Amino acid sequence: MGAVIASHYLATDWSMSFRVPGVIIAVSGVVILLFLPEYPSDVGCTTPKRPNGAVTNNMKCAPQNRDKEMIRSEGSPILSNPESQEKPAIGFVGALKIPGVLEFSFCLFFAKLVNYTFLYWLPGYIKYSSKY
């Protein structure tokens, strides 16, 4: 969708091909920030822990028609926040120290650079340099 929206404005005002998708992304980000639950326990889900303390990928959710008061009255551990007992999130510098992250980031940057060059610049170049 971003490429279609951006290419719509290339013929009239090329700066709008950056502004309009940017506004759409910003609005989407605010909507997600406001409405996405912070923890699985906020929607009645919990991530079970293995005996060694690691979190598994299996999630168990409470039925959607039950409210939090009913779950709390049964003494269910669903409303407990397992994330509060874990280590803090890794920082930006810590993420860069992971082996392979920097190399992957550079490869992705240059791959996207080539991709967007062909996506946005090449159609205009072909239009002005040929009959197509």
N, CA, C and O atoms as CSV, one atom per row, in Angstrom:
chain,resi,resn,atom,element,x,y,z
A,1,MET,N,N,0.822,-1.194,0.000
A,1,MET,CA,C,0.000,0.000,0.000
A,1,MET,C,C,0.864,1.256,0.000
A,1,MET,O,O,0.531,2.245,-0.652
A,2,GLY,N,N,1.980,1.214,0.736
A,2,GLY,CA,C,2.838,2.390,0.790
A,2,GLY,C,C,3.394,2.776,-0.568
A,2,GLY,O,O,3.468,3.960,-0.898
A,3,ALA,N,N,3.785,1.780,-1.360
A,3,ALA,CA,C,4.321,2.057,-2.690
A,3,ALA,C,C,3.240,2.614,-3.601
A,3,ALA,O,O,3.508,3.509,-4.402
A,4,VAL,N,N,2.034,2.103,-3.491
A,4,VAL,CA,C,0.934,2.593,-4.330
A,4,VAL,C,C,0.585,4.025,-3.962
A,4,VAL,O,O,0.405,4.870,-4.839
A,5,ILE,N,N,0.488,4.299,-2.668
A,5,ILE,CA,C,0.162,5.656,-2.229
A,5,ILE,C,C,1.270,6.627,-2.619
A,5,ILE,O,O,0.996,7.725,-3.105
A,6,ALA,N,N,2.509,6.229,-2.410
A,6,ALA,CA,C,3.636,7.111,-2.737
A,6,ALA,C,C,3.738,7.343,-4.240
A,6,ALA,O,O,4.015,8.463,-4.667
A,7,SER,N,N,3.523,6.320,-5.043
A,7,SER,CA,C,3.653,6.488,-6.495
A,7,SER,C,C,2.520,7.330,-7.069
A,7,SER,O,O,2.660,7.890,-8.156
A,8,HIS,N,N,1.410,7.428,-6.363
A,8,HIS,CA,C,0.295,8.264,-6.829
A,8,HIS,C,C,0.699,9.734,-6.899
A,8,HIS,O,O,0.254,10.458,-7.789
A,9,TYR,N,N,1.529,10.172,-5.976
A,9,TYR,CA,C,1.921,11.575,-5.895
A,9,TYR,C,C,3.193,11.909,-6.675
A,9,TYR,O,O,3.575,13.078,-6.728
A,10,LEU,N,N,3.849,10.941,-7.272
A,10,LEU,CA,C,5.109,11.214,-7.954
A,10,LEU,C,C,4.947,12.138,-9.151
A,10,LEU,O,O,5.832,12.953,-9.413
A,11,ALA,N,N,3.861,12.037,-9.874
A,11,ALA,CA,C,3.676,12.856,-11.071
A,11,ALA,C,C,3.349,14.306,-10.740
A,11,ALA,O,O,3.717,15.202,-11.500
A,12,THR,N,N,2.664,14.561,-9.622
A,12,THR,CA,C,2.257,15.930,-9.312
A,12,THR,C,C,3.224,16.625,-8.356
A,12,THR,O,O,3.818,17.645,-8.705
A,13,ASP,N,N,3.380,16.088,-7.181
A,13,ASP,CA,C,4.257,16.697,-6.180
A,13,ASP,C,C,5.004,15.574,-5.468
A,13,ASP,O,O,4.438,14.898,-4.608
A,14,TRP,N,N,6.265,15.373,-5.819
A,14,TRP,CA,C,7.013,14.222,-5.317
A,14,TRP,C,C,7.201,14.275,-3.809
A,14,TRP,O,O,7.369,13.229,-3.181
A,15,SER,N,N,7.178,15.461,-3.209
A,15,SER,CA,C,7.361,15.538,-1.763
A,15,SER,C,C,6.172,14.924,-1.013
A,15,SER,O,O,6.318,14.454,0.116
A,16,MET,N,N,5.012,14.933,-1.642
A,16,MET,CA,C,3.839,14.315,-1.015
A,16,MET,C,C,3.967,12.800,-0.953
A,16,MET,O,O,3.297,12.159,-0.143
A,17,SER,N,N,4.816,12.216,-1.797
A,17,SER,CA,C,5.014,10.765,-1.748
A,17,SER,C,C,5.777,10.363,-0.483
A,17,SER,O,O,5.814,9.182,-0.135
A,18,PHE,N,N,6.377,11.317,0.196
A,18,PHE,CA,C,7.002,11.059,1.492
A,18,PHE,C,C,6.088,11.480,2.639
A,18,PHE,O,O,6.033,10.815,3.673
A,19,ARG,N,N,5.378,12.576,2.453
A,19,ARG,CA,C,4.556,13.117,3.532
A,19,ARG,C,C,3.321,12.266,3.820
A,19,ARG,O,O,3.047,11.950,4.978
A,20,VAL,N,N,2.580,11.895,2.786
A,20,VAL,CA,C,1.328,11.160,2.998
A,20,VAL,C,C,1.575,9.798,3.652
A,20,VAL,O,O,0.917,9.494,4.647
A,21,PRO,N,N,2.501,8.950,3.137
A,21,PRO,CA,C,2.759,7.702,3.865
A,21,PRO,C,C,3.294,7.934,5.279
A,21,PRO,O,O,3.010,7.151,6.185
A,22,GLY,N,N,4.061,8.999,5.470
A,22,GLY,CA,C,4.562,9.311,6.809
A,22,GLY,C,C,3.443,9.645,7.774
A,22,GLY,O,O,3.469,9.219,8.928
A,23,VAL,N,N,2.464,10.399,7.316
A,23,VAL,CA,C,1.314,10.733,8.165
A,23,VAL,C,C,0.496,9.479,8.461
A,23,VAL,O,O,0.042,9.284,9.589
A,24,ILE,N,N,0.308,8.634,7.458
A,24,ILE,CA,C,-0.444,7.395,7.661
A,24,ILE,C,C,0.263,6.508,8.685
A,24,ILE,O,O,-0.385,5.928,9.557
A,25,ILE,N,N,1.582,6.400,8.585
A,25,ILE,CA,C,2.344,5.592,9.543
A,25,ILE,C,C,2.255,6.193,10.946
A,25,ILE,O,O,2.112,5.460,11.924
A,26,ALA,N,N,2.339,7.514,11.049
A,26,ALA,CA,C,2.262,8.158,12.365
A,26,ALA,C,C,0.899,7.947,13.004
A,26,ALA,O,O,0.816,7.650,14.196
A,27,VAL,N,N,-0.175,8.096,12.228
A,27,VAL,CA,C,-1.524,7.891,12.764
A,27,VAL,C,C,-1.701,6.428,13.183
A,27,VAL,O,O,-2.273,6.147,14.236
A,28,SER,N,N,-1.211,5.503,12.360
A,28,SER,CA,C,-1.299,4.080,12.706
A,28,SER,C,C,-0.531,3.796,13.990
A,28,SER,O,O,-0.995,3.023,14.827
A,29,GLY,N,N,0.625,4.404,14.156
A,29,GLY,CA,C,1.415,4.212,15.367
A,29,GLY,C,C,0.698,4.710,16.610
A,29,GLY,O,O,0.748,4.065,17.657
A,30,VAL,N,N,0.036,5.849,16.502
A,30,VAL,CA,C,-0.706,6.388,17.647
A,30,VAL,C,C,-1.887,5.486,17.982
A,30,VAL,O,O,-2.164,5.242,19.156
A,31,VAL,N,N,-2.587,4.989,16.962
A,31,VAL,CA,C,-3.720,4.090,17.209
A,31,VAL,C,C,-3.236,2.815,17.900
A,31,VAL,O,O,-3.866,2.349,18.850
A,32,ILE,N,N,-2.140,2.259,17.437
A,32,ILE,CA,C,-1.599,1.054,18.059
A,32,ILE,C,C,-1.148,1.346,19.487
A,32,ILE,O,O,-1.387,0.540,20.386
A,33,LEU,N,N,-0.503,2.481,19.704
A,33,LEU,CA,C,-0.062,2.858,21.042
A,33,LEU,C,C,-1.233,2.977,22.011
A,33,LEU,O,O,-1.126,2.589,23.174
A,34,LEU,N,N,-2.346,3.510,21.529
A,34,LEU,CA,C,-3.487,3.726,22.411
A,34,LEU,C,C,-4.305,2.470,22.669
A,34,LEU,O,O,-4.873,2.324,23.751
A,35,PHE,N,N,-4.381,1.560,21.705
A,35,PHE,CA,C,-5.318,0.447,21.827
A,35,PHE,C,C,-4.694,-0.927,21.973
A,35,PHE,O,O,-5.417,-1.879,22.267
A,36,LEU,N,N,-3.395,-1.084,21.784
A,36,LEU,CA,C,-2.762,-2.388,21.932
A,36,LEU,C,C,-2.506,-2.664,23.407
A,36,LEU,O,O,-1.867,-1.856,24.082
A,37,PRO,N,N,-2.994,-3.790,23.918
A,37,PRO,CA,C,-2.745,-4.100,25.331
A,37,PRO,C,C,-1.250,-4.267,25.603
A,37,PRO,O,O,-0.508,-4.783,24.767
A,38,GLU,N,N,-0.826,-3.826,26.776
A,38,GLU,CA,C,0.595,-3.853,27.102
A,38,GLU,C,C,1.080,-5.252,27.450
A,38,GLU,O,O,2.183,-5.638,27.063
A,39,TYR,N,N,0.277,-6.009,28.168
A,39,TYR,CA,C,0.651,-7.353,28.594
A,39,TYR,C,C,-0.421,-8.344,28.168
A,39,TYR,O,O,-1.591,-7.975,28.067
A,40,PRO,N,N,-0.047,-9.595,27.917
A,40,PRO,CA,C,-1.066,-10.606,27.600
A,40,PRO,C,C,-2.095,-10.768,28.718
A,40,PRO,O,O,-3.248,-11.117,28.464
A,41,SER,N,N,-1.674,-10.515,29.949
A,41,SER,CA,C,-2.606,-10.669,31.067
A,41,SER,C,C,-3.723,-9.621,31.029
A,41,SER,O,O,-4.765,-9.819,31.653
A,42,ASP,N,N,-3.527,-8.518,30.314
A,42,ASP,CA,C,-4.569,-7.498,30.211
A,42,ASP,C,C,-5.792,-7.987,29.445
A,42,ASP,O,O,-6.885,-7.449,29.621
A,43,VAL,N,N,-5.626,-8.995,28.601
A,43,VAL,CA,C,-6.748,-9.539,27.827
A,43,VAL,C,C,-7.089,-10.955,28.265
A,43,VAL,O,O,-7.809,-11.665,27.562
A,44,GLY,N,N,-6.586,-11.368,29.406
A,44,GLY,CA,C,-6.931,-12.661,29.950
A,44,GLY,C,C,-6.037,-13.789,29.493
A,44,GLY,O,O,-6.438,-14.949,29.577
A,45,CYS,N,N,-4.834,-13.496,29.010
A,45,CYS,CA,C,-3.900,-14.534,28.575
A,45,CYS,C,C,-2.704,-14.572,29.514
A,45,CYS,O,O,-2.361,-13.571,30.143
A,46,THR,N,N,-2.088,-15.715,29.598
A,46,THR,CA,C,-0.878,-15.849,30.394
A,46,THR,C,C,0.100,-16.734,29.640
A,46,THR,O,O,-0.312,-17.632,28.906
A,47,THR,N,N,1.367,-16.494,29.811
A,47,THR,CA,C,2.382,-17.333,29.186
A,47,THR,C,C,2.922,-18.266,30.247
A,47,THR,O,O,3.526,-17.818,31.221
A,48,PRO,N,N,2.709,-19.573,30.068
A,48,PRO,CA,C,3.194,-20.509,31.091
A,48,PRO,C,C,4.707,-20.552,31.125
A,48,PRO,O,O,5.365,-20.399,30.096
A,49,LYS,N,N,5.257,-20.762,32.312
A,49,LYS,CA,C,6.707,-20.832,32.461
A,49,LYS,C,C,7.147,-22.284,32.564
A,49,LYS,O,O,6.441,-23.122,33.126
A,50,ARG,N,N,8.292,-22.564,32.027
A,50,ARG,CA,C,8.890,-23.894,32.151
A,50,ARG,C,C,9.509,-24.018,33.544
A,50,ARG,O,O,9.649,-23.025,34.259
A,51,PRO,N,N,9.874,-25.228,33.917
A,51,PRO,CA,C,10.486,-25.400,35.255
A,51,PRO,C,C,11.748,-24.563,35.459
A,51,PRO,O,O,12.034,-24.151,36.583
A,52,ASN,N,N,12.512,-24.303,34.385
A,52,ASN,CA,C,13.731,-23.515,34.541
A,52,ASN,C,C,13.467,-22.016,34.494
A,52,ASN,O,O,14.409,-21.227,34.575
A,53,GLY,N,N,12.196,-21.601,34.362
A,53,GLY,CA,C,11.855,-20.183,34.386
A,53,GLY,C,C,11.706,-19.561,33.016
A,53,GLY,O,O,11.308,-18.400,32.923
A,54,ALA,N,N,12.009,-20.286,31.938
A,54,ALA,CA,C,11.879,-19.729,30.601
A,54,ALA,C,C,10.415,-19.704,30.188
A,54,ALA,O,O,9.635,-20.573,30.576
A,55,VAL,N,N,10.057,-18.713,29.409
A,55,VAL,CA,C,8.690,-18.581,28.928
A,55,VAL,C,C,8.533,-19.417,27.674
A,55,VAL,O,O,9.376,-19.360,26.779
A,56,THR,N,N,7.457,-20.196,27.600
A,56,THR,CA,C,7.188,-21.003,26.406
A,56,THR,C,C,6.384,-20.199,25.411
A,56,THR,O,O,5.900,-19.112,25.725
A,57,ASN,N,N,6.241,-20.736,24.204
A,57,ASN,CA,C,5.467,-20.058,23.169
A,57,ASN,C,C,3.982,-20.357,23.265
A,57,ASN,O,O,3.185,-19.717,22.578
A,58,ASN,N,N,3.589,-21.306,24.093
A,58,ASN,CA,C,2.183,-21.661,24.228
A,58,ASN,C,C,1.495,-20.650,25.131
A,58,ASN,O,O,1.938,-20.403,26.253
A,59,MET,N,N,0.411,-20.068,24.636
A,59,MET,CA,C,-0.341,-19.116,25.448
A,59,MET,C,C,-1.690,-19.709,25.786
A,59,MET,O,O,-2.346,-20.307,24.933
A,60,LYS,N,N,-2.102,-19.546,27.021
A,60,LYS,CA,C,-3.418,-19.996,27.451
A,60,LYS,C,C,-4.250,-18.768,27.740
A,60,LYS,O,O,-3.821,-17.870,28.464
A,61,CYS,N,N,-5.442,-18.733,27.169
A,61,CYS,CA,C,-6.313,-17.575,27.347
A,61,CYS,C,C,-7.587,-17.977,28.057
A,61,CYS,O,O,-8.113,-19.075,27.877
A,62,ALA,N,N,-8.059,-17.058,28.862
A,62,ALA,CA,C,-9.340,-17.269,29.524
A,62,ALA,C,C,-10.447,-17.050,28.509
A,62,ALA,O,O,-10.246,-16.322,27.536
A,63,PRO,N,N,-11.599,-17.650,28.704
A,63,PRO,CA,C,-12.721,-17.397,27.798
A,63,PRO,C,C,-13.050,-15.914,27.759
A,63,PRO,O,O,-12.974,-15.230,28.780
A,64,GLN,N,N,-13.413,-15.415,26.585
A,64,GLN,CA,C,-13.635,-13.990,26.409
A,64,GLN,C,C,-14.898,-13.476,27.106
A,64,GLN,O,O,-15.004,-12.277,27.366
A,65,ASN,N,N,-15.848,-14.347,27.412
A,65,ASN,CA,C,-17.084,-13.867,28.011
A,65,ASN,C,C,-16.996,-13.720,29.528
A,65,ASN,O,O,-17.973,-13.322,30.164
A,66,ARG,N,N,-15.865,-14.027,30.104
A,66,ARG,CA,C,-15.689,-13.879,31.548
A,66,ARG,C,C,-14.991,-12.558,31.825
A,66,ARG,O,O,-14.061,-12.190,31.107
A,67,ASP,N,N,-15.414,-11.855,32.831
A,67,ASP,CA,C,-14.748,-10.592,33.157
A,67,ASP,C,C,-13.637,-10.815,34.183
A,67,ASP,O,O,-13.501,-11.904,34.740
A,68,LYS,N,N,-12.858,-9.787,34.419
A,68,LYS,CA,C,-11.688,-9.909,35.291
A,68,LYS,C,C,-12.069,-10.197,36.742
A,68,LYS,O,O,-11.343,-10.888,37.456
A,69,GLU,N,N,-13.210,-9.663,37.170
A,69,GLU,CA,C,-13.620,-9.894,38.559
A,69,GLU,C,C,-13.905,-11.372,38.791
A,69,GLU,O,O,-13.564,-11.907,39.846
A,70,MET,N,N,-14.530,-12.042,37.815
A,70,MET,CA,C,-14.825,-13.456,37.964
A,70,MET,C,C,-13.532,-14.262,37.995
A,70,MET,O,O,-13.400,-15.206,38.775
A,71,ILE,N,N,-12.586,-13.892,37.152
A,71,ILE,CA,C,-11.309,-14.595,37.130
A,71,ILE,C,C,-10.567,-14.366,38.442
A,71,ILE,O,O,-9.973,-15.293,38.992
A,72,ARG,N,N,-10.600,-13.129,38.944
A,72,ARG,CA,C,-9.911,-12.812,40.190
A,72,ARG,C,C,-10.538,-13.562,41.362
A,72,ARG,O,O,-9.826,-13.992,42.269
A,73,SER,N,N,-11.858,-13.724,41.355
A,73,SER,CA,C,-12.516,-14.393,42.469
A,73,SER,C,C,-12.193,-15.880,42.516
A,73,SER,O,O,-12.278,-16.494,43.579
A,74,GLU,N,N,-11.826,-16.468,41.384
A,74,GLU,CA,C,-11.472,-17.876,41.359
A,74,GLU,C,C,-10.025,-18.109,41.767
A,74,GLU,O,O,-9.604,-19.257,41.914
A,75,GLY,N,N,-9.273,-17.064,41.948
A,75,GLY,CA,C,-7.884,-17.213,42.347
A,75,GLY,C,C,-6.981,-17.667,41.213
A,75,GLY,O,O,-5.959,-18.309,41.456
A,76,SER,N,N,-7.336,-17.349,40.004
A,76,SER,CA,C,-6.553,-17.752,38.846
A,76,SER,C,C,-5.302,-16.883,38.723
A,76,SER,O,O,-5.362,-15.687,39.006
A,77,PRO,N,N,-4.178,-17.452,38.310
A,77,PRO,CA,C,-2.956,-16.653,38.148
A,77,PRO,C,C,-2.935,-15.873,36.835
A,77,PRO,O,O,-1.896,-15.330,36.460
A,78,ILE,N,N,-4.059,-15.811,36.135
A,78,ILE,CA,C,-4.075,-15.161,34.825
A,78,ILE,C,C,-3.755,-13.681,34.938
A,78,ILE,O,O,-3.065,-13.134,34.078
A,79,LEU,N,N,-4.241,-13.025,35.980
A,79,LEU,CA,C,-4.024,-11.596,36.103
A,79,LEU,C,C,-2.659,-11.229,36.655
A,79,LEU,O,O,-2.316,-10.048,36.700
A,80,SER,N,N,-1.883,-12.198,37.072
A,80,SER,CA,C,-0.539,-11.873,37.545
A,80,SER,C,C,0.315,-11.471,36.355
A,80,SER,O,O,0.090,-11.941,35.240
A,81,ASN,N,N,1.266,-10.627,36.579
A,81,ASN,CA,C,2.102,-10.106,35.507
A,81,ASN,C,C,3.448,-10.820,35.528
A,81,ASN,O,O,4.327,-10.439,36.302
A,82,PRO,N,N,3.636,-11.863,34.683
A,82,PRO,CA,C,4.905,-12.585,34.717
A,82,PRO,C,C,6.063,-11.757,34.179
A,82,PRO,O,O,7.222,-12.054,34.466
A,83,GLU,N,N,5.760,-10.715,33.399
A,83,GLU,CA,C,6.835,-9.903,32.831
A,83,GLU,C,C,7.547,-9.074,33.891
A,83,GLU,O,O,8.700,-8.687,33.697
A,84,SER,N,N,6.880,-8.796,35.011
A,84,SER,CA,C,7.480,-7.927,36.021
A,84,SER,C,C,8.648,-8.599,36.741
A,84,SER,O,O,9.454,-7.907,37.362
A,85,GLN,N,N,8.760,-9.912,36.675
A,85,GLN,CA,C,9.820,-10.625,37.363
A,85,GLN,C,C,10.977,-10.974,36.439
A,85,GLN,O,O,11.939,-11.607,36.875
A,86,GLU,N,N,10.906,-10.576,35.174
A,86,GLU,CA,C,11.956,-10.904,34.216
A,86,GLU,C,C,13.019,-9.806,34.193
A,86,GLU,O,O,12.863,-8.749,34.806
A,87,LYS,N,N,14.100,-10.086,33.470
A,87,LYS,CA,C,15.171,-9.113,33.320
A,87,LYS,C,C,14.676,-7.925,32.499
A,87,LYS,O,O,13.745,-8.069,31.708
A,88,PRO,N,N,15.285,-6.757,32.676
A,88,PRO,CA,C,14.877,-5.603,31.867
A,88,PRO,C,C,15.251,-5.820,30.397
A,88,PRO,O,O,16.117,-6.636,30.078
A,89,ALA,N,N,14.595,-5.089,29.527
A,89,ALA,CA,C,14.829,-5.222,28.092
A,89,ALA,C,C,16.250,-4.782,27.745
A,89,ALA,O,O,16.849,-3.955,28.434
A,90,ILE,N,N,16.766,-5.346,26.676
A,90,ILE,CA,C,18.116,-5.016,26.222
A,90,ILE,C,C,18.105,-3.641,25.570
A,90,ILE,O,O,17.131,-3.273,24.911
A,91,GLY,N,N,19.170,-2.884,25.747
A,91,GLY,CA,C,19.264,-1.557,25.171
A,91,GLY,C,C,19.801,-1.584,23.750
A,91,GLY,O,O,20.117,-2.647,23.216
A,92,PHE,N,N,19.902,-0.406,23.139
A,92,PHE,CA,C,20.351,-0.290,21.760
A,92,PHE,C,C,21.803,-0.740,21.614
A,92,PHE,O,O,22.130,-1.490,20.694
A,93,VAL,N,N,22.662,-0.291,22.506
A,93,VAL,CA,C,24.079,-0.670,22.429
A,93,VAL,C,C,24.238,-2.160,22.704
A,93,VAL,O,O,25.061,-2.826,22.075
A,94,GLY,N,N,23.455,-2.682,23.641
A,94,GLY,CA,C,23.498,-4.111,23.925
A,94,GLY,C,C,23.061,-4.942,22.739
A,94,GLY,O,O,23.606,-6.019,22.494
A,95,ALA,N,N,22.070,-4.446,21.993
A,95,ALA,CA,C,21.610,-5.159,20.801
A,95,ALA,C,C,22.681,-5.143,19.717
A,95,ALA,O,O,22.829,-6.118,18.981
A,96,LEU,N,N,23.426,-4.051,19.612
A,96,LEU,CA,C,24.493,-3.976,18.606
A,96,LEU,C,C,25.643,-4.926,18.921
A,96,LEU,O,O,26.388,-5.316,18.022
A,97,LYS,N,N,25.793,-5.303,20.191
A,97,LYS,CA,C,26.877,-6.212,20.572
A,97,LYS,C,C,26.567,-7.671,20.259
A,97,LYS,O,O,27.459,-8.516,20.333
A,98,ILE,N,N,25.330,-7.983,19.913
A,98,ILE,CA,C,24.974,-9.355,19.546
A,98,ILE,C,C,25.655,-9.683,18.220
A,98,ILE,O,O,25.569,-8.892,17.281
A,99,PRO,N,N,26.322,-10.817,18.122
A,99,PRO,CA,C,27.031,-11.154,16.877
A,99,PRO,C,C,26.082,-11.243,15.684
A,99,PRO,O,O,25.045,-11.904,15.740
A,100,GLY,N,N,26.461,-10.565,14.610
A,100,GLY,CA,C,25.704,-10.620,13.367
A,100,GLY,C,C,24.676,-9.524,13.198
A,100,GLY,O,O,24.172,-9.337,12.091
A,101,VAL,N,N,24.340,-8.788,14.253
A,101,VAL,CA,C,23.306,-7.766,14.147
A,101,VAL,C,C,23.769,-6.609,13.266
A,101,VAL,O,O,23.014,-6.134,12.417
A,102,LEU,N,N,24.988,-6.160,13.461
A,102,LEU,CA,C,25.499,-5.043,12.674
A,102,LEU,C,C,25.603,-5.408,11.194
A,102,LEU,O,O,25.230,-4.616,10.329
A,103,GLU,N,N,26.109,-6.604,10.904
A,103,GLU,CA,C,26.237,-7.040,9.518
A,103,GLU,C,C,24.872,-7.152,8.854
A,103,GLU,O,O,24.688,-6.714,7.718
A,104,PHE,N,N,23.915,-7.742,9.569
A,104,PHE,CA,C,22.564,-7.873,9.029
A,104,PHE,C,C,21.947,-6.505,8.790
A,104,PHE,O,O,21.265,-6.303,7.786
A,105,SER,N,N,22.174,-5.565,9.695
A,105,SER,CA,C,21.612,-4.225,9.549
A,105,SER,C,C,22.149,-3.527,8.310
A,105,SER,O,O,21.391,-2.900,7.571
A,106,PHE,N,N,23.459,-3.632,8.079
A,106,PHE,CA,C,24.028,-3.019,6.882
A,106,PHE,C,C,23.507,-3.675,5.609
A,106,PHE,O,O,23.207,-2.987,4.633
A,107,CYS,N,N,23.397,-5.003,5.614
A,107,CYS,CA,C,22.876,-5.703,4.434
A,107,CYS,C,C,21.441,-5.285,4.158
A,107,CYS,O,O,21.074,-5.053,3.006
A,108,LEU,N,N,20.628,-5.186,5.198
A,108,LEU,CA,C,19.241,-4.780,5.015
A,108,LEU,C,C,19.155,-3.335,4.534
A,108,LEU,O,O,18.315,-3.015,3.692
A,109,PHE,N,N,20.000,-2.471,5.049
A,109,PHE,CA,C,20.005,-1.071,4.622
A,109,PHE,C,C,20.296,-0.958,3.132
A,109,PHE,O,O,19.573,-0.269,2.411
A,110,PHE,N,N,21.342,-1.624,2.664
A,110,PHE,CA,C,21.697,-1.504,1.254
A,110,PHE,C,C,20.711,-2.216,0.351
A,110,PHE,O,O,20.478,-1.767,-0.771
A,111,ALA,N,N,20.124,-3.311,0.806
A,111,ALA,CA,C,19.101,-3.987,0.009
A,111,ALA,C,C,17.873,-3.099,-0.156
A,111,ALA,O,O,17.301,-3.022,-1.243
A,112,LYS,N,N,17.468,-2.431,0.920
A,112,LYS,CA,C,16.327,-1.526,0.826
A,112,LYS,C,C,16.666,-0.291,0.007
A,112,LYS,O,O,15.804,0.243,-0.691
A,113,LEU,N,N,17.902,0.165,0.081
A,113,LEU,CA,C,18.313,1.308,-0.725
A,113,LEU,C,C,18.181,0.997,-2.207
A,113,LEU,O,O,17.651,1.808,-2.967
A,114,VAL,N,N,18.655,-0.164,-2.620
A,114,VAL,CA,C,18.533,-0.569,-4.024
A,114,VAL,C,C,17.065,-0.765,-4.387
A,114,VAL,O,O,16.631,-0.351,-5.462
A,115,ASN,N,N,16.305,-1.388,-3.507
A,115,ASN,CA,C,14.892,-1.635,-3.773
A,115,ASN,C,C,14.134,-0.330,-3.996
A,115,ASN,O,O,13.401,-0.204,-4.977
A,116,TYR,N,N,14.299,0.635,-3.105
A,116,TYR,CA,C,13.567,1.883,-3.227
A,116,TYR,C,C,14.080,2.722,-4.393
A,116,TYR,O,O,13.317,3.488,-4.982
A,117,THR,N,N,15.343,2.590,-4.728
A,117,THR,CA,C,15.848,3.291,-5.908
A,117,THR,C,C,15.140,2.803,-7.156
A,117,THR,O,O,14.701,3.603,-7.982
A,118,PHE,N,N,15.030,1.490,-7.293
A,118,PHE,CA,C,14.327,0.946,-8.457
A,118,PHE,C,C,12.838,1.243,-8.385
A,118,PHE,O,O,12.210,1.474,-9.418
A,119,LEU,N,N,12.268,1.242,-7.212
A,119,LEU,CA,C,10.834,1.431,-7.068
A,119,LEU,C,C,10.406,2.862,-7.390
A,119,LEU,O,O,9.377,3.062,-8.035
A,120,TYR,N,N,11.169,3.848,-6.957
A,120,TYR,CA,C,10.753,5.235,-7.116
A,120,TYR,C,C,11.486,5.981,-8.231
A,120,TYR,O,O,10.868,6.780,-8.933
A,121,TRP,N,N,12.759,5.747,-8.408
A,121,TRP,CA,C,13.511,6.508,-9.381
A,121,TRP,C,C,13.424,5.898,-10.771
A,121,TRP,O,O,13.316,6.636,-11.751
A,122,LEU,N,N,13.465,4.599,-10.885
A,122,LEU,CA,C,13.510,3.941,-12.186
A,122,LEU,C,C,12.281,4.214,-13.051
A,122,LEU,O,O,12.455,4.457,-14.246
A,123,PRO,N,N,11.039,4.192,-12.528
A,123,PRO,CA,C,9.905,4.507,-13.407
A,123,PRO,C,C,9.978,5.911,-13.995
A,123,PRO,O,O,9.631,6.117,-15.158
A,124,GLY,N,N,10.424,6.869,-13.205
A,124,GLY,CA,C,10.578,8.221,-13.732
A,124,GLY,C,C,11.673,8.314,-14.785
A,124,GLY,O,O,11.527,9.018,-15.784
A,125,TYR,N,N,12.765,7.601,-14.554
A,125,TYR,CA,C,13.859,7.600,-15.519
A,125,TYR,C,C,13.423,6.960,-16.839
A,125,TYR,O,O,13.737,7.466,-17.916
A,126,ILE,N,N,12.711,5.863,-16.746
A,126,ILE,CA,C,12.231,5.182,-17.970
A,126,ILE,C,C,11.245,6.075,-18.712
A,126,ILE,O,O,11.257,6.112,-19.942
A,127,LYS,N,N,10.393,6.794,-17.990
A,127,LYS,CA,C,9.405,7.669,-18.622
A,127,LYS,C,C,10.078,8.794,-19.401
A,127,LYS,O,O,9.658,9.107,-20.515
A,128,TYR,N,N,11.108,9.402,-18.838
A,128,TYR,CA,C,11.764,10.528,-19.491
A,128,TYR,C,C,12.808,10.139,-20.517
A,128,TYR,O,O,13.145,10.943,-21.387
A,129,SER,N,N,13.328,8.919,-20.436
A,129,SER,CA,C,14.374,8.532,-21.368
A,129,SER,C,C,13.882,7.662,-22.510
A,129,SER,O,O,14.654,7.351,-23.417
A,130,SER,N,N,12.616,7.261,-22.490
A,130,SER,CA,C,12.087,6.421,-23.559
A,130,SER,C,C,10.624,6.773,-23.834
A,130,SER,O,O,10.094,7.749,-23.302
A,131,LYS,N,N,10.000,5.978,-24.654
A,131,LYS,CA,C,8.608,6.222,-25.013
A,131,LYS,C,C,7.638,5.518,-24.085
A,131,LYS,O,O,6.429,5.698,-24.229
A,132,TYR,N,N,8.117,4.724,-23.140
A,132,TYR,CA,C,7.228,3.944,-22.275
A,132,TYR,C,C,6.686,4.768,-21.135
A,132,TYR,O,O,5.921,4.260,-20.315
